[in-house]
Amino acid sequence: MSELTKPVLLDCPDRPSCVSSLATDHRRRVKALTYSGESSNALDRLGQIVENLPGGAVVERTGRSLWATFTSRVFGFVDDVDFVVADAEHIDVRSRSRSGYYDFGVNRARVERIRTEFSIFTTM
């Protein structure tokens, strides 16, 4: 992807196993992550957080985005989590299950855990 092309998040599919900071449906909406400083440092920190969470792996990193996967321990289900720098203060996020209809709140809980750990970094 060219650095001149701004990456964007895809919409959530029509099922409850996806949350996004760009969702218009309040049931699927989560807040964007906030940061200060260089976006590259913020994405580096997000990558570290992902790698330290159970089942987390960074798949791809570009100048303005990070794509990660989380694999569940028991059944091996894979969830995709995308982060895209929206502007000088916000990073949009989308977390969705690749399969299944319900996720029992796993994607929302994961985003909130990432937000908590990321906010500790941004206040240091």
URTAPE-V488982 format. One record per backbone hydrogen bond with DSSP energy under -0.5 kcal/mol. NH is the residue of the N-H (numbers start at 1). CO is the residue of the C=O. E is the energy in kcal/mol with one decimal. If there is no record, write none. Layout:
NH CO E
NH CO E
This chain:
5 2 -1.1
6 4 -0.7
7 5 -0.5
15 13 -2.4
17 101 -0.6
19 95 -2.4
20 28 -2.8
21 93 -2.5
23 20 -0.8
26 24 -0.5
28 25 -1.7
29 25 -0.9
30 20 -1.4
33 91 -2.6
35 89 -2.0
42 38 -1.7
43 39 -2.6
44 40 -2.2
45 41 -2.3
46 42 -2.3
47 43 -2.4
48 44 -1.9
49 45 -2.5
50 46 -2.7
51 47 -2.3
52 48 -1.3
53 49 -0.8
53 50 -1.2
56 53 -2.1
57 69 -2.0
59 57 -0.5
59 67 -2.8
60 67 -1.7
62 65 -2.5
66 83 -2.3
67 60 -3.0
68 81 -3.0
69 57 -2.5
70 79 -2.2
71 55 -1.6
72 70 -0.5
72 77 -2.7
76 72 -0.8
79 70 -2.5
80 96 -2.6
81 68 -2.9
82 94 -2.9
83 66 -2.6
84 92 -2.4
85 64 -2.9
86 90 -2.3
87 90 -1.5
91 33 -2.6
92 84 -2.8
94 82 -2.0
95 19 -2.5
96 80 -2.6
97 17 -2.3
98 78 -2.2
106 103 -1.7
109 105 -2.5
110 106 -2.3
111 107 -2.3
112 108 -2.4
113 109 -2.1
114 110 -2.7
115 111 -2.7
116 112 -2.2
117 113 -2.4
118 114 -2.8
119 115 -2.6
120 116 -1.3
121 117 -1.3
122 118 -2.1
123 119 -1.1
124 121 -1.0
